[in-house]
Amino acid sequence: MLKVGLTGGMVSGKSVVGEMFVALGAHLVQADRIAHELMRPGRPVYNEVVRHFGGAILNPDLSVNRAKLAEAAFGSSTSSAVAPEPSAASFQIPSRVEELNRIVHPAVIRSQEEWMEEMGSQDANAVAIVEAALILEAGAAKRFDRLLVVTCRDEQRVARFAARQKLALDAARKEVARRMAAQLPEAEKVKAADYVIDNSGSLDQTREQVRQVWQHLSAEATTKR
């Protein structure tokens, strides 16, 4: 079995690329979905998140309001100017984001490890892909045999986020800059990658890159037994 980490900056198209790999035969789990499950009411992670961030992050049904949690962790996007693009030297995770990560990441990583073990037991030639935004920031890259990074142009990232969140472009630009400041610069992620998928072009262009990478991954999974 080959363990693959799939990462990239926000709204780069990681999920789209992940689905393309699944269509070719890969197994995929999304860290975001694992975290969502772990933060259901009554779960230990949920209890810790609410204890640290307070009841203001909850919906009326006591489920976590992810937008409110993001605001509590990152701070209000309306309270500051656009954050400068971080450099490798200046990159620093905001303290409350770090606090949230300390609660959520260990449980998410345990779930990922259990899932990959299960995939390997079911198929010795499996390509098991974990899609996660913060693989490098969490120091989890060493858990994978290969690291795949998805990229796109900055203005595409802003436009996609604006469309997804129904925001004006200026507001989306500020929010993207604010959140990207809590991640490693894309150039640093590219340096750490074994493979890079440029998702700036058409879906067909992205799909062709995925197909070429898949040939390498599936061959390596077969010989790694």
C-alpha positions in Angstrom: 0.0 0.0 0.0 1.1 3.5 -0.7 0.2 6.3 1.7 -0.3 9.7 0.0 -0.9 13.1 1.5 -2.9 15.5 -0.6 -2.6 19.1 0.4 -2.4 22.7 -0.8 -3.6 26.2 0.0 -7.3 27.0 0.7 -9.7 26.7 -2.3 -6.9 25.4 -4.5 -9.1 22.5 -5.7 -7.9 19.7 -3.4 -11.3 18.0 -3.3 -11.7 18.2 -7.1 -8.3 16.6 -7.5 -9.1 14.0 -4.9 -12.2 13.0 -6.7 -10.3 12.6 -9.9 -7.9 10.2 -8.2 -10.8 8.2 -6.8 -12.2 7.9 -10.3 -9.0 6.2 -11.3 -9.0 3.7 -8.4 -7.5 5.5 -5.3 -9.0 5.4 -1.8 -9.6 8.8 -0.3 -10.5 10.2 3.1 -10.8 13.9 3.9 -9.4 15.3 7.1 -12.1 18.0 7.2 -14.9 15.3 7.2 -13.1 13.4 10.0 -12.9 16.6 12.0 -16.6 17.4 11.4 -17.5 13.9 12.7 -15.2 14.3 15.8 -16.9 17.6 16.6 -20.4 16.2 16.8 -22.1 17.0 20.2 -21.0 14.6 22.9 -17.7 13.6 21.3 -14.5 14.3 23.4 -13.1 16.7 20.8 -16.4 18.6 20.7 -16.4 19.0 24.5 -12.8 20.3 24.4 -13.5 22.8 21.6 -16.6 24.2 23.4 -14.6 24.4 26.7 -11.9 26.4 25.1 -13.9 28.6 22.7 -17.2 28.9 24.5 -20.9 28.5 23.7 -20.9 31.4 21.3 -19.6 29.1 18.6 -22.7 26.8 18.8 -25.8 26.7 16.7 -29.2 26.6 18.5 -29.1 22.7 18.2 -25.7 22.8 20.0 -23.8 21.7 16.9 -20.6 23.7 16.1 -21.1 26.6 13.8 -17.9 26.3 11.7 -18.0 29.9 10.6 -18.2 31.2 14.2 -15.4 28.8 15.2 -13.2 30.1 12.4 -13.9 33.6 13.5 -13.0 32.8 17.1 -9.8 31.1 16.0 -8.6 33.4 13.2 -10.2 36.7 14.5 -12.6 39.0 12.7 -11.7 39.7 9.1 -13.3 43.1 9.4 -11.0 44.2 12.2 -7.7 44.4 10.4 -6.2 45.2 7.0 -5.2 42.6 4.5 -2.5 40.4 6.0 0.7 40.3 4.0 1.6 37.0 2.2 3.7 35.1 4.7 7.2 34.1 4.0 8.8 30.9 5.3 10.7 33.0 7.9 7.7 35.0 9.1 5.2 32.2 9.0 3.5 31.8 12.4 0.2 30.2 13.3 -2.1 32.5 15.3 -2.3 31.4 19.0 -6.0 30.6 18.9 -5.6 28.6 15.7 -2.7 26.7 17.4 -5.0 26.1 20.4 -7.7 24.7 18.1 -5.1 22.5 16.2 -3.8 21.1 19.5 -7.3 19.9 20.3 -8.4 18.6 16.9 -5.2 17.4 15.1 -4.2 14.5 17.3 -7.6 12.9 17.0 -7.8 13.5 13.3 -4.4 12.0 12.7 -5.3 8.9 14.8 -8.4 8.4 12.6 -6.3 8.8 9.5 -3.8 6.2 10.6 -6.6 3.8 11.5 -8.2 4.4 8.1 -5.0 3.8 6.2 -4.3 0.6 8.1 -7.8 -0.6 7.2 -7.3 0.2 3.5 -4.0 -1.7 3.5 -5.6 -4.7 5.1 -8.3 -4.7 2.4 -6.0 -4.2 -0.6 -2.2 -4.6 -0.4 -1.9 -2.6 -3.6 -4.0 0.3 -2.4 -3.2 3.9 -3.0 -4.6 5.5 0.2 -4.9 9.3 -0.1 -5.5 11.6 2.9 -6.7 15.1 1.8 -5.8 17.7 4.4 -5.0 21.4 4.3 -2.4 21.4 7.1 -0.3 18.3 6.6 3.0 20.3 6.6 1.9 22.8 9.2 1.0 19.9 11.5 4.3 18.1 11.0 2.5 15.1 9.5 4.3 14.8 6.2 6.5 12.0 7.5 3.4 9.8 7.9 3.1 9.6 4.1 5.1 7.9 1.4 4.4 10.6 -1.0 3.2 14.2 -0.8 1.0 15.8 -3.5 0.4 19.6 -3.5 -2.4 21.3 -5.5 -1.8 24.9 -6.6 -3.8 27.7 -8.3 -3.3 31.4 -9.0 -4.0 33.8 -6.2 -6.8 35.6 -8.0 -8.5 32.3 -8.8 -8.4 31.4 -5.1 -10.1 34.7 -4.2 -12.7 34.3 -6.9 -13.5 30.7 -5.9 -13.8 31.6 -2.2 -16.0 34.6 -3.1 -18.3 32.4 -5.1 -18.4 29.7 -2.4 -19.1 32.1 0.5 -21.2 34.5 -1.6 -18.9 37.4 -0.7 -17.8 40.5 -2.6 -14.3 40.1 -4.1 -12.7 42.7 -1.7 -14.2 40.9 1.3 -13.1 37.5 0.0 -9.6 38.8 -0.7 -9.2 40.0 2.9 -10.5 36.7 4.3 -8.3 34.6 2.1 -5.3 36.6 3.1 -6.2 36.3 6.7 -6.5 32.5 6.6 -3.6 31.9 4.3 -1.4 33.8 6.8 -1.9 30.8 9.1 -0.5 28.4 6.5 2.9 27.9 5.0 3.4 29.8 1.8 2.4 27.9 -1.3 6.0 28.0 -2.6 7.2 26.2 0.6 4.6 23.5 0.1 5.7 23.0 -3.5 9.3 22.6 -2.4 8.2 19.8 0.0 6.0 18.0 -2.6 6.8 14.9 -4.6 4.2 15.8 -7.1 2.5 19.1 -7.9 -0.9 19.5 -9.6 -1.5 22.9 -11.2 -5.2 23.5 -11.0 -5.1 26.9 -12.7 -6.3 25.7 -16.0 -9.3 23.7 -17.3 -10.6 20.6 -15.6 -9.4 18.6 -18.5 -5.8 19.9 -18.0 -6.0 19.1 -14.3 -7.4 15.6 -15.1 -4.5 14.9 -17.4 -2.0 15.8 -14.7 -3.8 13.6 -12.3 -3.7 10.7 -14.8 0.0 11.1 -15.2 0.7 11.2 -11.4 -1.7 8.2 -10.9 0.5 6.1 -13.2 3.4 6.7 -10.9 1.5 6.2 -7.7 -0.3 3.0 -8.7 3.0 1.5 -10.0 4.8 2.3 -6.8 2.0 0.9 -4.7 2.3 -2.4 -6.5 6.1 -2.6 -6.1 6.1 -1.4 -2.4 4.5 -4.6 -1.0 
